[in-house]
Structures are given as structure tokens and as C-alpha cells.
């Protein structure tokens, strides 16, 4: 199953499919873009989390960002891919996928408030983004550690600075963001912040408004430092502009046509110039208009083939025509593109007319040359000593008797072609040529696989030097076998006819008709007598001195001789040498007749032909080949006669730069074409080379073309000197490297983006070179000169430094390349991860230099390490987590079972692995476990549930996740938690009740304190004042008695107040009384009975409507007092001359019982008396006797029962008191019974 992670892959269109591509397609929701025209369609209804950007892709992130719909929840990540290598990013994608799945999962799960609060606190403290809590006016209340690090301030300093102290005052975006937040409640923008040091940096800010617990508006601001992202965006803008210009400013002709209408829809200037049209004229053409009429049928067939192709088509060569009808030979490559919502193809066409004509002429010349070589039997071969490579002409393969398809030229294979006895002389001749540097000549034999021996005459010379060492050797070879055979025959004839003395340097033998020796000369005995132990040759078989593999050939030749007496037959025979090896000899066999004309003997004359003749190179053929190479090369060849000051140019001078070869025949005229900024440097280096001893000269510079443009060129030359070392001639070539230079510049930019540098360590000069990027990574200046020892010292001491030392040592001593990821400590003390790749360069098997690349991979490596740590944690998670875990295949086979699962379900791993789950746990079939597992397997959605399993008599919390193989199940035993939950609910309810009691008690205490300070103070003060007066004995007795009367009156008032307060305190104490079930009708009847005289006297009517509420659980004394006071109040405050009617009703709503007392009395002015309604000693009808305690006691007792009371009243219309009580006791008892049954207690 694919993960939730959505990926947009900006892929290189030329990249090949690999295993990592298949993983992306299988595991992730991915869309690919190859060309800019595909962006719009690819991003329809698609919002990616990640953008993968191949550094070779035609589309950059900058081109797709404006089209992307990026939400605030999904933060876009851009990951670079180097040269299609997805291995580096797959771990990052897996990590991002896990984070995304976790985030999406957390949205679905309900977490307890305390856990969420802890999580938010953790996020606040550990977030990498800065988080600020502020007032809407900009006052900062709090800042997390990330914000402090970002701003380089403490939290106190940030709060003191406020919003205006951390935002750049010149940033006008702030005002707009604040207005948006006021309007929408949130804002998202980019601002410029200022650090404590004064450094400004860009941030991405997300701010929203929320209400705190007191209902006050607060704001949160999440800030992210986007300095690096801004740098990348700036680089992407530059890259985007560069790639956009590739089409219009490319030196290659490009045009685009609609695949349906064949209409040309766009074209670059180079194509317009090549075809001779204006832009408007060209865009009015179809691709049919560029072809000749007779080519249209072939074009239509090609278009049918192209319509079935989805990739690159070509290259192919076709005949086009210009506007004036001139034929144009072009080489075309086509690419499928979407252009302005049209199905199109991008066509690159190169004018190869001149190239084709040139190749035709070259082939004709090459054919003539080959024919001449075949007629003369002359071959040519050359050896490039600097690269140890060989070139052989077709005739050379024939001369050496080898097949071109199987023969791989090398010194070893060439030596093997040479006859064994001529190999030493052949090798010595080559050594002499290299060491002495003079032309030489040599004759040698070659032995073909068929056994044929040829004589070759070879001449050789050195044509180029590298310093004092030969660089290239060329040779000509000629078949002289016929000449040698003639000489050999002549020698044999002379030995036969001019006497035995002349032939002593050759071998002379005779054999009888049975093949036994009858004669041998001294030369033969000297070379082959050792074969016979008695040193007697006469009478011994002649085959005994011949190698066995030549026996049959000799026998057949003798038979031919017998059939043709007097005729000489020639044969080459191998014979053994005394000290080992083979001696090759050439023999003439002649059959001699006796006097009767019958064959009597075989006479043989032979010669040792093991010695080789050195070959002499054919200078004429060498010059011819040089001329052909000069004409064939694409470089501009030049030849400068220093003594005559004349300068000669090859034909390519015109095709490359537009000048006729005869235009610039002096060095001064050439100098005028150099770019002014390069002229002094180039002429100075040339003068120094001529005056010095160098044999080579090389320079890069800008050269002015005929059309006025400057081309980047590479100029190489060889300087010829006389015996005194004076330069008399220089020959070389100029190569146009403009395109190469552009590509190098692009490569340098790409390397800078990827932070890739280079290095080169020359072991000969012991010099170490670092590129600018390599110095930047090491954080050293441009003038820093690295050395191999100082360079290694940058690597972190310990295993990192040891590894690079060992890698360099192996490269030097064993020619072993290396690719290491190591840590360095920069010149500024920063630790960085780098990737260093080194490739040894060898010469004659010895390492002479090490070249390579140096890349900053610190961010990537640190991300990899985080992923690896996560992977290690994941690896041990299944066994180390507290949860039990098992995995199921789609057929319910158990594929994994951890130790915790084995313990909780009392089922060992070996019992259940690879077994069907329902066979092992049949009592789970049909339960919530099976139902949830099957549902998850069907709809592939995660499930979380809690269920009781009879098999283990336990409760389990289960999380089920779909996987690519089936299901992953995490579960844990929550039986203790279930039991604890029941107790926790009991404690929670009790705590809430106590809390309400405390709140109520607190409010009562406040009022009680007020009563004590107010109601008691007045009588006590009066008593104290009167007592002071009684102490004055001067008052008459009558006055004193009156004072005593006032004292007693105040004492009675004080006693009344104390009695009332005692009643209030007693009411608060009585709440602890045991609650009981109370029948409401019986309660009303008891109250009616106690006040029946008042009811009768006032003609009061009490109506009751309790519905299905017959009884409630409460404190009876409280409920009696509440009902009694409300009924008495309704009767007491009746309207004059109107019989009081009291309606008492009860109803149930949710978990509450609502009791209403409605009367038709005087009513209360709530507009003015609302706040004093339930206050002690407050009365609202002073014409009626009362103390103002009734309603206070009612409210106090209702609150002590955990309820509340409200009033609705209008003057002269009546009053309604509503009491709301919770059926707490009944509910609690029912919950306890349920919990006990669940827990099994």
C-alpha cells in the first residue's frame, strides 16, 4: 500500500529506469515532470509534500513553485537528486513518510487534555521553529528556546524588546500582516527580523489569534529562519533564467511543432538564420514545407512511427530546403513536449551539409589510399606512447596475418605475431628507436596462425615528443617475402652449382629413399649433431632432427619431389636448439636420379632464417597520411616557419573561424585577432616558449571570428629545434571550445549549488591543488596554499584522519581509488561532513597523481544519521516497546509475534508463527477483534478499539494498521486501567462535589464574615456605649433605668442575630447527613399539614405536577426546608384580596431534575433587586413582617445539595423559582454497579 506522502519528481528525461525508481512508483504517490510544458497538467489536483529535483532535469523547482498549492499544514520540502541517484534520498523520504503518517494519525486520535498539554509544552520547548506568545498590540509575553537562539536574545530581552524591537522597522509588510490577522484571525507572511547583533535575516511567520482562559485575546507567532531557502530561491531564479535561454539563445537550431496540425509554433534565432526565414514566415510553415515533395511519403511514415514513441526520437539525417530552395542536409533529434497545452515535439536540427560533403571526400581519399596500400602491399601502424594505444591500417592486419575482429593491438599481442627467433631483434630495434630518436629500418618474419611465414621490411620514426620523451611513433611495413625467397633460392642454387665451399654457411644433407641420412656437411653437424649420443649422423632417420609437428609436411614434400625429379621444392622446417627453443630453417628439396634414371637420393640445402631484418619506414606514405589527417581534422591546423616568419593555415581555418587560409600569413596578423584582454598573456607565453627549451606550447584565449564574435579556443603547438636548441619551426592546431566553455561554466554553477569542489595531488612535484569551492568548504582564503600534510590535518583527529591517510596510502601504493565520507574541522573550527573521492592516475604502473572531488554533505549526512538512528530505534522497537505486537499476512498467517504478545496471550512464539490466527484463538472468532481486523484488511484504514477477551479474562487496547503484506497489530493489557478508571470516575465525581462545596462554602464564608462584621457590630457598639454611660453616677435613676432598657433591647437583637447565624451554620453542617429517597407527594403533604391553619386562613391553593418523578435522593431536612420556605413566601407575599395559588412541578432533563415553584403574588422588581435577592436580612416588601432569611436559607441549602436556583418575576404578576438538582446519588450507584461488573470485582 502506498504511503500518504505525495512526491513531485523533476526527473532527467534521459535517465534510465532503475530499482530506486521502481521503489518510488510502488511505495509513494508520485508524479513526474520531464519538460516545462508538463507542469500545469501534472499539478492538477495534486499538492506534493516533497519535490525531488534531479540536477540534470530540464525543469527546476523555481518553475513549479508558482503553480503549487501549498497549505499551511503541509510544509514543502525540496530534496536534490544527484545524477539520478535516488539511494541518497530514499531514507529521507521514508522518514518524512513516517512523520506525515504520524501527523495524520494524531489528528484522528483523541488525547486526554493533560497529555495534549504535555505534548504542546514539549513541542514549544523542542521546536526548531521560533514560537512567540504575544498581545495583539505587539507586547511579547513568552518566547521558546528556538526563538531565543534565532534572535540571539534571552526570553526576557525578547519580551522587553516587543514586536517593534525584533522586526525591521523598514519592513512595510508587517502592517499588512497585522491587518490581515485582525480581519481573518490569522496571517501568513514573510518578514525581516533583526538579531540582537543587528544582523537582519528573513523569516516565514504564521500568526493566529486565540482566547485564553479569561477570554482575553492572545496571539501566537511561529517564525522560521528562511535565510538558506532565500539563497536557494535566488540561485533557482538564476538557474531558471539560464535554462529559459537555452532554447532561444542556444547555438543549436531548435523549433517546436504541433503534432496534430504539424504547424510550427516556436523557433529560435539560430534556426531562422539556418533556414533563411523571418520569424513570422517560419511560424506560418508546417514541417511539410521544409521537405522536398518527393520526401513527403517518407515523412508521413516517420510521423506515424513518431506518434507511437514516448521518448527521444533520433538522431536521423534528412534533406531539408531553405527559403531560397537551397538543399540542406540536417541531423535531427526530437523530443515529446507539452507546449501551451498542445501536444508538440521539440526538434533539434544540426546543419551537417558541409560535414557530409567532407566525409564523402574523405571516404573517397581513404579508398584510394587503401587501394594503393593493397597494390604495394604496404601497411602503416602507429604507437601513442603517452596513452599506450595502437593504430593499424587494414593492410597491416593482412601483412601480420591476423583478423581485425579478434586482434587487440598491444605490445604483447604484436610480439606474439613476430617469429620467435626474431622477437629479440624486433624488441631491440624498438628500444633503439626510442632511446636514440633516429629513424631505423628492420627486417623480420611473421608467423601467421596458418603456419605461413612472411618476411616484412619495416621503417620507423618518432613524430612527436613530450618534453624529452618520445610521445608518438609511426611505422610503415612492406611484404618482402617474394624478394627473400628469390634470394634464398639464388643462394641455394649457387651452393649447388658453385661448390661446397660457398655453401658452408648453409646446411647440406642427402638421404636415401627410406629417409636415412647418407651425407651432412660440417654446418649441419655443428648445429644438430648434439641430437645423437654417439655423434654419428649417417644412417640415422632424418625425421629425428625435425620437430614432430612438421613430420607430415616433410613426408608429403618428399613424395612430391619423387614425382618430379630435378625440381626444387621449398619448405620451412622447425628444428630444436641445443639450449632450448626452436631454430627455423628454410630448405630446398631435390630428387636425384641414378644412371638408370631412377630416384636414388633426396638432396637438401637449407639456411637458418631465424635472424630478423629491421624495417625502414616509408616516408612517402607517412607524409601522405599526415596530409590526410590534416585535412580530416575539425581543428584549424597551423604551421609557422619561424625563420621565414610565414604562417600557414589548414582548410578548417575557414570553416571554423570564417577566414580564408591565405588571409593571415604572418604572426602579427594573428595577434591582432586575439582578444585585447588576452593578447599580452598569450603572446608573452609564446615568446617565452620560443626563447626557452620547451617542445610544447599551449594556451587558452578568445579569438575573433570573421563575423566579429569571439570564440573560446584551445591552441596547442609543437616547437621544432635544431641541434643547438634554436626554434626554427612550430606546428599546431586551434580548437574551438566555446560550447565546452559554456558547459564548464554551467558545470561550475552546478557544482557551486551542490557545493562540490575538486582537488589534484601531483606526486611528482608534491603539489596539492584545491578548487575555489574546496577552499570555501575548508573556510580558508583564496591565497591559501594547501600541502598534503596540512590538508590531511583538516580531518578530524582519530578515525577520520586515519581513514583518509590509509585511503591516500592505498591509492599511491596499490593504485586503489577511494570514496570516503568523513568529518573535517574547518579553519574556523566548524565540524563538517564531507565526501572525498580520489582516483589515482598511473604511468607505467606507478601512481603519479591523485585527482578527485570534494563535496560538502554536512546537511545530508546529518539527516542520514538521524534517519539511521531512527532506523536503529525502529529495529529494536518491536521487542523493546511495552506494547505487544504481531503481524498478519492477508490469509491470517502470523508472520511476527513479539515477546510481549507471547506473555500477554500466554502463547509462545514457536507455537503460533506461520499458523492461522483463528485456529490458535478460535474463541476470538466473531468478537470485536475479528471484526476490526477484517474491516481494516478490507478498507485499508487504521483502527483503534478496546475490547474484552474471554480467553485471557482481560481488557485490551488495540491499534490495527494496514501494511503491504497484511496487518500490523499493537495491543496492551488495560484491565488495571479499566478498574482504575471506575475508581478514578468515583474520585473525580467526589472531587467535583467537594470542589462545589468548597466554592459554596467560600462564598458563604464571605457573606458570613460580612454578617458578623455588620450585623453584630451595631448591637455590640450600642451595648458598649450604653455601658459607658452607666458608669457615670451623676445620671438620675430614671435615666439609668432607661439606659438599662436599651441595653437589654440590644442584647435581644444580638441574641436574635446569633440564633440566625447558628441556624445558618447548622444548615451547612447538616449537609453531611445521610441522603435518602424522598417521596415528593408525601413531603408536600407534610408541609401542608404543618401550615394547614395558614392555608385555610389565606385560602391558599397548592397544585402539584410531578409526572414520572415520584421520589428523589437527597437530604430530607434540606428539601423540606426549601419547599417550606418557598411555599410560605408565596403565601406571605400574596396580592391583597387575591387568594394565593401555588403551582409546584417537576421534570427530568438529561441527568437533572428541575423543580419549579410558581405563584400569583406581588412579584419582585428584579431590575433593581436582582443582586440582593438571596442576600441575608434583605426584604423587598416592608409592609409585611419578615426577617429576610428565607430566600437566603433556600439558596444556601440548594447549593449545599449541589444544585442551583433561579428566579423569574414581574411586579404584580407573580414569581417563579426554579431549582435544578442532579440525580447524583442514583447515577453514582448505577455507575458503581456497572463498573463492578466490568472489572469482575
C-alpha positions, 0 to 999 in steps of 0.5 A: 500500500502506498504511503500518504506522502505525495512526491513531485519528481523533476526527473532527467528525461534521459535517465534510465529506469532503475530499482530506486525508481521502481521503489518510488512508483510502488511505495509513494504517490508520485508524479513526474515532470520531464519538460516545462510544458508538463507542469500545469497538467501534472499539478492538477489536483495534486499538492506534493509534500516533497519535490525531488529535483534531479540536477540534470532535469530540464525543469527546476523547482523555481518553475513549479513553485508558482503553480503549487498549492501549498497549505499551511499544514503541509510544509514543502520540502525540496530534496536534490537528486544527484545524477539520478541517484535516488539511494541518497534520498530514499531514507529521507523520504521514508522518514518524512513518510513516517512523520506525515503518517504520524501527523495524520494519525494524531489528528484522528486520535483523541488525547486526554487534555493533560497529555495534549498539554504535555505534548504542546509544552514539549513541542514549544520547548523542542521546536526548531521553529521560533514560537512567540506568545504575544498581545495583539498590540505587539507586547511579547509575553513568552518566547521558546528556546528556538526563538531565543537562539534565532534572535540571539536574545534571552526570553526576557530581552525578547519580551522587553524588546516587543514586536517593534524591537525584533522586526525591521522597522523598514519592513512595510509588510508587517502592517499588512500582516497585522491587518490581515490577522485582525480581519481573518484571525490569522496571517501568513507572511514573510518578514525581516527580523533583526538579531540582537547583533543587528544582523537582519535575516528573513523569516516565514511567520504564521500568526493566529489569534486565540482566547485564553482562559479569561477570554482575553485575546492572545496571539501566537507567532511561529517564525522560521529562519528562511535565510538558506531557502532565500539563497536557494530561491535566488540561485533557482531564479538564476538557474531558471533564467539560464535554462529559459535561454537555452532554447532561444539563445542556444547555438543549436537550431531548435523549433517546436511543432504541433503534432496534430496540425504539424504547424510550427509554433516556436523557433529560435534565432539560430534556426531562422538564420539556418533556414533563411526565414523571418520569424513570422514566415517560419511560424506560418510553415508546417514541417511539410514545407521544409521537405522536398515533395518527393520526401513527403511519403517518407515523412508521413511514415516517420510521423506515424512511427513518431506518434507511437514513441514516448521518448527521444526520437533520433538522431536521423539525417534528412534533406531539408530546403531553405527559403531560397530552395537551397538543399540542406542536409540536417541531423535531427533529434526530437523530443515529446513536449507539452507546449501551451497545452498542445501536444508538440515535439521539440526538434533539434536540427544540426546543419551537417551539409558541409560535414557530409560533403567532407566525409564523402571526400574523405571516404573517397581519399581513404579508398584510394589510399587503401587501394594503393596500400593493397597494390604495394602491399604496404601497411602503416601502424602507429604507437601513442606512447603517452596513452599506450594505444595502437593504430593499424591500417587494414593492410597491416592486419593482412601483412601480420596475418591476423583478423581485425575482429579478434586482434587487440593491438598491444605490445604483447599481442604484436610480439606474439605475431613476430617469429620467435627467433626474431622477437629479440631483434624486433624488441631491440630495434624498438628500444633503439628507436626510442632511446636514440630518436633516429629513424631505423629500418628492420627486417623480420618474419611473421608467423601467421596462425596458418603456419605461413611465414612472411618476411616484412621490411619495416621503417620507423620514426618518432613524430612527436615528443613530450618534453624529452620523451618520445610521445608518438611513433609511426611505422610503415611495413612492406611484404618482402617475402617474394624478394627473400625467397628469390634470394634464398633460392639464388643462394641455394642454387649457387651452393649447388652449382658453385661448390661446397665451399660457398655453401658452408654457411648453409646446411647440406644433407642427402638421404636415401629413399627410406629417409636415412641420412647418407651425407651432412656437411660440417654446418649441419653437424655443428648445429644438430649433431648434439641430437645423437649420443654417439655423434654419428649422423649417417644412417640415422632417420632424418625425421629425428632432427625435425620437430614432430609437428612438421613430420607430415609436411616433410613426408608429403614434400618428399613424395612430391619431389619423387614425382618430379625429379630435378625440381626444387621444392621449398619448405620451412622446417622447425628444428630444436636448439641445443639450449632450448627453443626452436631454430627455423630453417628454410630448405630446398628439396631435390630428387636425384636420379641414378644412371638408370634414371631412377630416384636414388637420393633426396638432396637438401640445402637449407639456411637458418632464417631465424635472424630478423631484418629491421624495417625502414619506414616509408616516408612517402606514405607517412607524409601522405597520411599526415596530409590526410589527417590534416585535412580530416581534422575539425581543428584549424591546423597551423604551421609557422616557419619561424625563420621565414616568419610565414604562417600557414593555415589548414582548410578548417581555418575557414570553416571554423573561424570564417577566414580564408587560409591565405588571409593571415600569413604572418604572426602579427596578423594573428595577434591582432585577432586575439582578444585585447584582454588576452593578447599580452598573456598569450603572446608573452607565453609564446615568446617565452616558449620560443626563447626557452627549451620547451617542445610544447606550447599551449594556451587558452584565449578568445579569438575573433571570428570573421563575423566579429564574435569571439570564440573560446579556443584551445591552441596547442603547438609543437616547437621544432629545434635544431641541434643547438636548441634554436626554434626554427619551426612550430606546428599546431592546431586551434580548437574551438571550445566555446560550447565546452566553455559554456558547459564548464561554466554551467558545470561550475554553477552546478557544482557551486549549488551542490557545493562540490569542489575538486582537488589534484595531488601531483606526486611528482612535484608534491603539489596539492591543488584545491578548487575555489569551492574546496577552499570555501568548504575548508573556510580558508582564503583564496591565497591559501596554499594547501600541502598534503600534510596540512590538508590531511590535518583538516580531518578530524583527529582519530578515525577520520584522519586515519581513514583518509591517510590509509585511503591516500596510502592505498591509492599511491601504493596499490593504485586503489581509488577511494570514496570516503565520507568523513568529518573535517574541522574547518579553519574556523573550527566548524565540524563538517561532513564531507565526501572525498573521492580520489582516483589515482592516475598511473604511468607505467604502473606507478601512481603519479597523481591523485585527482578527485572531488570534494563535496560538502554533505554536512546537511545530508549526512546529518539527516542520514544519521538521524534517519539511521538512528531512527532506523536503529530505534525502529529495529529494536522497537518491536521487542523493546516497546511495552506494547505487544505486537504481531503481524498478519499476512492477508490469509491470517498467517502470523508472520511476527509475534513479539515477546510481549504478545507471547506473555500477554496471550500466554502463547509462545512464539514457536507455537503460533508463527506461520499458523492461522490466527483463528485456529490458535484463538478460535474463541476470538472468532466473531468478537470485536477483534475479528471484526476490526481486523477484517474491516481494516484488511478490507478498507485499508484504514487504521483502527483503534478499539478496546475490547474484552477477551474471554480467553485471557479474562482481560481488557485490551487496547488495540491499534490495527494498521494496514501494511503491504503484506497484511496487518500490523497489530499493537495491543496492551493489557488495560484491565488495571486501567479499566478498574482504575478508571471506575475508581478514578470516575468515583474520585473525580465525581467526589472531587467535583462535589467537594470542589462545589462545596468548597466554592459554596462554602467560600462564598458563604464564608464571605457573606458570613464574615460580612454578617458578623462584621455588620450585623453584630457590630451595631448591637455590640457598639450600642451595648458598649456605649450604653455601658459607658454611660452607666458608669457615670453616677451623676445620671438620675435613676430614671435615666439609668433605668432607661439606659438599662432598657436599651441595653437589654433591647440590644442584647435581644437583637444580638441574641436574635442575630446569633440564633440566625447565624447558628441556624445558618451554620447548622444548615451547612453542617447538616449537609453531611447527613445521610441522603435518602429517597424522598417521596415528593407527594408525601413531603408536600403533604407534610408541609401542608399539614404543618401550615394547614391553619395558614392555608385555610386562613389565606385560602391558599391553593397548592397544585402539584405536577410531578409526572414520572418523578415520584421520589428523589435522593437527597437530604430530607431536612434540606428539601423540606426546608426549601419547599417550606420556605418557598411555599410560605413566601408565596403565601406571605407575599400574596396580592391583597384580596387575591387568594394565593395559588401555588403551582409546584412541578417537576421534570427530568432533563438529561441527568437533572431534575428541575423543580419549579415553584410558581405563584400569583403574588406581588412579584419582585422588581428584579431590575433593581433587586436582582443582586440582593435577592438571596442576600441575608436580612434583605426584604423587598416588601416592608409592609409585611413582617419578615426577617429576610432569611428565607430566600437566603436559607433556600439558596444556601441549602440548594447549593449545599445539595449541589444544585442551583436556583433561579428566579423569574418575576414581574411586579404584580404578576407573580414569581417563579423559582426554579431549582435544578438538582442532579440525580447524583446519588442514583447515577453514582450507584448505577455507575458503581454497579456497572463498573463492578461488573466490568472489572469482575470485582 
